Amino acid sequence: MKYLAYALVAGVVGSIIGCVVGMLLFPSVIFNAWNLMYNLPELKFVLQLPLAIASSVSVIAVTLLATFVACYKELTEVPALLMRPKPPKSGKTILLERISFLWKRFSFSQKVTARNIIRYKKRFFMTVIGISGCTALLVAGFGIQDSISEVVDKQYEEIMRYDAMLSFDTDSTYKQRDAIIEELKSDSLVKDQTALMQINATVKDNGEDTAVSVIVPEDSAAFEQFVKIANRKSGKELSFANDGAIITEKLAMNMKLSVGDTLSIALADGVSKDVKISGIMENYVGHYVYMTPAYYKQLSQQRNVSNALYIKMNKVNDKNESTLGNRYMEKDGVSSMAFYHGVAESFDDTIASLNFVIYVLIGAAGLLAFVVLYNLTNVNVSERIREIATIKVLGFYPLEVASYVYRENLVLTLIGGLCGLCLGIGLHALIMNLAEMPEIMFGRNIDASSFVFALILTLVFSMAVNLVMYRKLQKIPMVESLKSVE
């Protein structure tokens, strides 16, 4: 009961602090980060009592369970045995010893380290599990940044190869449209252009209407220079077909569709048409359905009429965009012009605000690593105090004593870190799936540098614990090795 009461008090106090931080501090910081970009209403806090209770009960229950399991085994022993120092575990022949060509190259200290790691199996698994969780959090944090930042480059540079879109009025004449197209051809700011029809449509997703944009290019071959039509997984370029349409990947994921399936789309007249899927293309923002004029005519029994232009500019900057926009918005028949350079910059600002999430995960990972390693190292030193005192008596220098203990920590940290890299991939994929909005698909990539940084930070946390524990090693009196066990 003494130890359970201690764990209970720690669990209750920790839960109260966690609830305050989780419901007050984190929302305030996140809100202020978003408030830099948007005009948000005043922040109001609401007491999430069910969530706080559920979280606190879970944490306290796990803490009490761990304490009970740890105490129960010890308290089954008779008092006489508990009063004696805990005898060291007997050593066994380990697997590395059987690999003679490798084992004989190890120094004496390295052999002792290898034997100790295997001898204390509970510490081995506890350290590996704790450190793998730390590394997994770091990989997930860096991976979130990699995946979201990828959206800007992929969507607005690789996939959308055009810089602006000009939309015509619904009542504009063919003559007005042709005149604008001819003027654009001779405009010094414009590099290239292509005509298309873009109409708004809807699909049923779990009973709810989801907006999609149906794109019908006038020249399918030329259109591929303005939009990259390719499959993300295979990297293969997709071709337009007269018996099907190409849809974006996020739409296919939401509707659980694959190539060869049909998608029911309600066009402008409200009548639903079954569209055969001929390909699924990479896309991260919005839902699009691309089809040829022939296939659109087959579906709607109408000829497509181009109502928009995709434009490539010779040089993209704010001045040129403003000049081009002012020049053509004055023309009869033009309803709007949209430029995507500013959209990409705005998206970059949004991503910068998410850096806070990365810092939180790094901080949580650091605390986890510190708590796990500090406690395990503390227990390790306490259990082996006579052993460490003995090697000090035998003439080991302070740094040699430290390396004798810390070498095990570093090896276990490295093993746990490598396991955590694999665990982090799964955690990152889970977070990405949960964080996505219906119209946006985040990337699934984690840069190689993120794995390297995660592993290095984990080792840095381990070395920080070693520095903190160094003083305790220095204070171990050598006389402990001379005391009688009785």
C-alpha positions in Angstrom: 0.0 0.0 0.0 2.9 2.3 0.6 4.1 2.1 -3.0 0.6 2.1 -4.4 -0.2 5.2 -2.4 3.0 6.8 -3.8 2.1 5.9 -7.4 -1.5 7.1 -6.8 -0.4 10.5 -5.6 2.0 10.8 -8.5 -0.6 9.7 -11.0 -3.2 12.2 -9.7 -0.9 15.1 -9.6 0.5 14.3 -13.0 -3.0 13.9 -14.4 -4.1 17.3 -13.1 -1.0 19.0 -14.6 -1.6 17.1 -17.9 -5.2 18.2 -18.1 -4.3 21.9 -17.4 -1.6 21.8 -20.1 -3.7 19.9 -22.5 -6.8 22.0 -22.2 -5.3 25.5 -21.6 -1.7 25.8 -22.7 -1.7 23.8 -26.0 -4.9 25.3 -27.4 -3.6 28.8 -26.6 -0.3 28.3 -28.4 -2.0 26.6 -31.4 -4.7 29.3 -31.6 -2.1 32.0 -31.5 -0.1 30.3 -34.3 -3.2 30.2 -36.6 -4.2 33.7 -35.6 -1.1 35.0 -37.3 -2.6 34.1 -40.7 -6.4 34.4 -40.1 -8.8 36.7 -38.3 -10.2 34.3 -35.7 -12.9 35.0 -33.1 -11.9 35.2 -29.4 -10.6 32.0 -27.9 -13.0 30.4 -25.4 -12.1 27.5 -23.2 -14.6 24.7 -22.5 -14.0 22.2 -19.7 -13.8 18.7 -21.4 -14.7 16.8 -18.2 -15.4 13.4 -19.8 -12.1 13.5 -21.8 -10.2 14.7 -18.7 -11.6 11.9 -16.5 -11.1 9.2 -19.1 -7.5 10.3 -19.7 -6.7 10.6 -16.0 -8.3 7.2 -15.1 -6.3 5.5 -17.9 -3.0 7.0 -16.8 -3.6 6.3 -13.1 -4.7 2.7 -13.7 -1.6 2.0 -15.8 0.6 3.5 -13.1 -1.0 1.5 -10.3 -0.9 -1.7 -12.4 2.8 -1.3 -13.1 3.5 -0.6 -9.4 1.5 -3.6 -8.2 3.3 -5.9 -10.7 6.7 -4.6 -9.6 5.9 -4.9 -5.9 4.1 -8.2 -5.9 7.1 -10.3 -7.0 9.4 -8.7 -4.4 6.9 -9.0 -1.5 6.4 -12.7 -2.1 10.0 -13.2 -0.8 10.7 -13.8 2.9 12.0 -10.7 4.9 15.4 -12.3 5.5 16.1 -12.5 1.8 14.8 -9.0 1.2 17.3 -7.7 3.8 20.2 -9.1 1.9 21.6 -7.3 -1.2 20.2 -8.6 -4.4 22.6 -11.2 -5.9 23.7 -10.5 -9.5 22.2 -12.7 -12.1 24.3 -15.6 -13.3 25.9 -15.1 -16.7 25.2 -17.4 -19.7 26.8 -18.1 -23.0 25.4 -15.5 -25.4 24.9 -15.8 -29.1 27.8 -13.5 -29.9 30.2 -15.9 -28.1 29.3 -18.6 -30.6 30.4 -16.4 -33.5 34.0 -16.9 -32.6 35.6 -14.8 -35.5 33.6 -11.8 -34.2 33.8 -12.4 -30.5 37.6 -12.7 -30.4 37.9 -9.2 -31.9 36.0 -7.7 -28.9 37.9 -6.1 -26.1 37.4 -7.2 -22.5 35.1 -4.2 -21.8 33.0 -4.9 -24.9 32.6 -8.5 -24.0 31.4 -7.5 -20.5 29.0 -5.0 -22.0 27.5 -7.6 -24.4 27.1 -10.1 -21.5 25.5 -7.6 -19.2 23.0 -6.5 -21.9 21.8 -10.0 -22.3 22.0 -10.9 -18.6 19.5 -8.1 -17.6 16.7 -9.0 -20.0 14.0 -6.9 -18.2 16.1 -3.8 -18.5 16.9 -4.7 -22.1 13.2 -4.8 -23.1 12.2 -1.8 -21.0 14.9 0.4 -22.5 14.3 -0.8 -26.1 10.5 -0.3 -25.8 10.9 3.2 -24.2 13.5 4.4 -26.6 11.7 3.0 -29.6 8.7 5.1 -28.6 10.9 8.2 -28.3 12.4 7.7 -31.7 8.9 6.9 -33.2 7.6 10.2 -31.9 10.5 12.0 -33.5 10.1 10.2 -36.8 6.4 11.0 -36.8 7.1 14.7 -36.0 9.7 15.2 -38.7 7.6 13.1 -41.1 4.5 15.3 -40.6 6.6 18.3 -41.7 8.0 16.4 -44.7 4.6 15.1 -45.8 2.7 18.4 -45.5 5.5 20.5 -47.0 5.5 18.1 -49.9 2.0 19.2 -50.8 3.1 22.7 -51.9 5.9 21.5 -54.1 4.0 18.6 -55.6 0.7 20.3 -56.2 1.7 23.8 -57.3 5.0 23.0 -59.1 5.0 19.4 -60.4 1.2 18.7 -60.9 -0.1 22.2 -61.7 2.3 23.4 -64.3 0.3 26.5 -65.1 0.5 29.8 -63.3 -2.9 31.3 -63.7 -6.5 30.5 -64.8 -8.7 32.8 -66.7 -12.5 32.2 -66.6 -15.0 33.5 -69.1 -18.4 34.8 -68.4 -21.2 32.3 -69.0 -22.8 34.8 -71.5 -19.5 35.6 -73.3 -19.5 35.1 -77.1 -17.2 33.0 -79.2 -15.9 36.2 -80.8 -14.9 37.6 -77.4 -13.2 34.4 -76.3 -11.3 34.1 -79.6 -10.2 37.7 -79.3 -8.8 37.2 -75.8 -7.0 34.0 -76.9 -5.4 35.8 -79.8 -4.3 38.6 -77.5 -2.8 36.2 -75.0 -0.7 34.6 -77.8 1.1 37.9 -78.5 1.3 39.0 -74.8 4.9 39.3 -73.6 4.0 38.1 -70.1 2.4 34.9 -71.4 4.5 31.8 -72.4 1.7 29.4 -73.3 -2.0 28.7 -72.9 -4.6 26.0 -73.4 -8.4 26.1 -73.5 -10.7 23.8 -71.4 -14.2 23.5 -70.0 -14.5 23.4 -66.2 -17.8 22.6 -64.7 -18.9 22.0 -61.1 -20.4 18.6 -60.3 -21.2 16.5 -57.2 -20.8 12.9 -56.2 -22.4 11.0 -53.3 -19.9 10.2 -50.5 -21.5 8.2 -47.7 -24.8 9.9 -48.6 -23.4 13.4 -48.6 -22.8 15.5 -51.7 -19.1 16.1 -52.4 -18.1 18.8 -54.9 -15.8 17.8 -57.8 -14.5 19.8 -60.8 -15.0 18.1 -64.2 -12.2 19.2 -66.6 -12.6 18.7 -70.3 -9.5 19.9 -72.2 -10.0 21.2 -75.7 -6.6 19.6 -76.8 -5.8 16.6 -74.6 -2.2 16.3 -75.9 -1.4 20.0 -75.2 -3.2 19.8 -71.8 -0.6 17.4 -70.5 2.0 20.2 -70.6 -0.2 22.1 -68.2 -1.2 19.4 -65.7 0.8 16.3 -64.9 -1.4 13.3 -65.3 0.4 10.5 -63.6 -0.1 7.7 -61.0 1.6 8.4 -57.7 2.6 4.9 -56.8 3.9 3.7 -60.2 5.0 7.1 -61.5 3.5 6.1 -64.9 2.1 8.9 -67.1 -1.6 8.4 -67.8 -3.3 8.9 -71.2 -6.8 10.2 -71.8 -9.2 7.6 -73.1 -12.5 8.1 -75.0 -14.2 5.4 -72.9 -13.4 6.6 -69.4 -12.3 9.4 -67.1 -9.2 10.0 -64.9 -10.0 10.9 -61.3 -7.8 12.2 -58.5 -6.4 9.8 -55.9 -8.0 11.4 -52.8 -11.5 11.1 -54.5 -10.7 7.4 -55.3 -9.6 6.8 -51.6 -12.8 8.5 -50.2 -15.1 6.5 -52.5 -13.0 3.3 -52.3 -12.7 3.1 -56.1 -10.1 1.6 -58.4 -9.5 1.5 -62.1 -12.4 -0.2 -64.0 -15.0 0.9 -61.4 -17.8 3.4 -62.2 -18.5 6.7 -60.4 -21.9 8.3 -60.4 -21.5 12.1 -61.1 -24.3 14.6 -61.1 -23.5 17.2 -63.8 -24.8 20.7 -64.0 -28.3 19.6 -65.0 -28.5 17.5 -61.9 -28.8 14.2 -63.8 -26.4 11.5 -62.5 -24.1 9.8 -65.0 -22.1 6.7 -64.5 -18.5 7.5 -65.3 -16.0 4.6 -66.0 -12.6 5.1 -64.3 -9.8 4.7 -66.7 -7.0 6.0 -64.4 -6.2 7.4 -60.9 -3.8 10.3 -60.8 -1.7 12.0 -58.2 -3.3 15.1 -56.7 -3.2 16.7 -53.3 -5.7 19.5 -53.2 -9.3 19.3 -54.4 -11.3 16.6 -56.3 -11.0 16.5 -60.1 -12.4 14.4 -62.9 -10.6 14.6 -66.3 -12.2 13.4 -69.5 -11.9 13.9 -73.3 -14.5 16.0 -75.3 -15.7 12.8 -77.0 -16.4 11.0 -73.6 -18.1 14.1 -72.2 -20.4 14.3 -75.2 -21.1 10.6 -74.8 -22.2 11.2 -71.2 -24.1 14.5 -71.5 -25.2 14.4 -75.1 -23.7 17.9 -75.4 -20.7 19.4 -77.1 -18.2 20.9 -74.7 -17.7 24.6 -74.8 -14.4 26.0 -73.4 -15.0 28.4 -70.5 -11.5 28.8 -69.1 -7.9 29.0 -70.0 -4.8 27.7 -68.2 -1.9 30.1 -68.6 1.8 29.7 -68.2 3.8 33.0 -67.6 7.3 33.8 -68.7 8.2 35.1 -65.3 6.1 34.7 -62.1 6.1 37.6 -59.6 3.6 39.8 -57.9 4.1 42.7 -60.3 3.6 40.6 -63.4 0.5 38.9 -61.9 -1.0 42.3 -61.0 -0.3 43.6 -64.5 -1.7 40.6 -66.3 -4.8 40.5 -64.0 -5.6 44.1 -64.5 -5.1 43.9 -68.2 -7.6 41.1 -68.8 -10.1 41.7 -66.1 -11.0 44.8 -68.1 -11.9 42.8 -71.2 -15.4 42.0 -72.0 -16.3 38.3 -71.5 -13.8 37.7 -68.6 -15.3 36.9 -65.2 -12.1 36.2 -63.1 -8.4 35.4 -63.1 -6.8 33.3 -60.4 -3.0 33.1 -59.7 -1.5 30.2 -57.8 1.8 31.7 -56.8 0.2 33.4 -53.8 -1.8 30.3 -52.9 1.5 28.3 -52.7 3.0 31.0 -50.4 -0.1 31.0 -48.2 0.2 27.3 -47.9 3.9 27.6 -46.9 2.8 30.0 -44.1 0.3 27.4 -42.9 3.0 24.8 -42.8 5.3 27.1 -40.9 2.6 27.4 -38.2 2.6 23.6 -37.9 6.2 23.7 -36.7 4.8 24.0 -33.2 3.5 20.4 -33.5 7.0 19.3 -34.3 8.4 21.0 -31.2 5.7 19.4 -29.0 6.6 16.0 -30.3 10.3 16.5 -29.9 9.7 17.8 -26.4 7.5 14.8 -25.6 10.1 12.4 -27.1 12.9 14.0 -25.0 10.9 13.7 -21.8 10.0 10.1 -22.6 13.7 9.2 -23.3 14.9 11.1 -20.2 12.4 9.4 -17.8 13.0 5.9 -19.2 16.8 6.1 -19.3 17.1 8.0 -16.0 15.0 5.5 -14.1 16.5 2.5 -15.7 20.1 3.8 -15.2 19.3 4.7 -11.6 18.0 1.2 -10.9 20.9 -0.3 -12.8 23.5 1.6 -10.7 21.7 0.9 -7.4 21.4 -2.9 -8.1 25.1 -3.1 -9.2 26.6 -0.8 -6.6 28.9 -3.5 -5.2 30.0 -4.5 -8.7 30.8 -0.8 -9.6 32.6 -0.2 -6.3 34.7 -3.3 -6.9 35.9 -2.2 -10.3 36.7 1.2 -8.8 38.8 -0.6 -6.1 40.5 -2.5 -9.0 41.9 0.7 -10.3 39.3 1.7 -13.0 39.5 5.5 -13.7 36.3 7.6 -13.4 35.8 7.7 -17.2 36.4 4.0 -17.4 33.8 3.3 -14.8 31.3 5.6 -16.5 31.9 4.0 -19.9 31.5 0.5 -18.3 27.9 1.5 -17.4 27.1 3.9 -20.1 28.2 1.8 -23.0 25.3 -0.5 -22.2 22.9 2.5 -22.3 24.2 3.6 -25.7 24.0 0.2 -27.2 20.4 -0.3 -25.9 19.5 3.2 -27.1 20.9 2.4 -30.6 18.9 -0.8 -30.7 15.7 0.9 -29.5 16.3 3.8 -31.9 16.5 1.5 -34.9 13.3 -0.3 -33.8 11.7 3.1 -33.3 12.5 4.1 -36.9 10.3 1.2 -38.1 7.6 2.0 -35.6 7.7 5.7 -36.5 6.8 4.8 -40.2 3.6 3.2 -39.0 2.8 6.0 -36.5 3.4 8.6 -39.2 1.0 6.9 -41.6 -1.7 6.7 -38.9 -1.4 10.4 -38.1 -1.5 11.4 -41.7 -4.7 9.4 -42.3 -6.4 10.8 -39.3 -5.3 14.4 -40.0 -6.3 14.6 -43.6 -9.4 16.6 -44.6 -11.8 15.2 -47.2 -10.5 17.5 -50.0 -6.8 17.4 -49.2 -4.3 14.5 -49.4 -1.0 14.8 -47.5 2.2 13.2 -48.8 3.3 9.8 -47.4 7.0 10.4 -47.6 9.5 10.7 -44.8 12.9 12.2 -45.9 16.0 10.2 -45.2 17.4 13.1 -43.3 14.4 12.9 -40.9 15.4 9.3 -39.9 19.0 10.5 -39.3 17.9 13.5 -37.2 15.5 11.3 -35.2 18.2 8.7 -34.4 20.8 11.4 -33.6 18.4 13.3 -31.2 17.6 10.0 -29.5 21.3 9.4 -28.9 21.7 13.0 -27.7 18.9 12.5 -25.1 20.7 9.3 -24.0 24.0 11.1 -23.5 22.2 13.9 -21.6 21.0 11.3 -19.1 24.5 9.8 -18.9 25.8 13.3 -17.9 23.2 13.7 -15.2 24.0 10.3 -13.8 27.7 10.7 -13.9 27.7 12.5 -10.5 26.0 9.5 -8.9 28.7 7.2 -10.2 31.4 9.4 -8.8 29.8 9.3 -5.3 29.8 5.5 -5.0 32.1 4.7 -2.1 34.7 2.0 -2.8 34.3 0.6 0.7 31.0 -0.9 -0.5 32.9 -3.6 -2.2 34.5 -4.7 1.1 31.3 -4.9 3.1 30.2 -8.4 4.1 26.9 -9.5 2.6 25.9 -10.8 6.1 
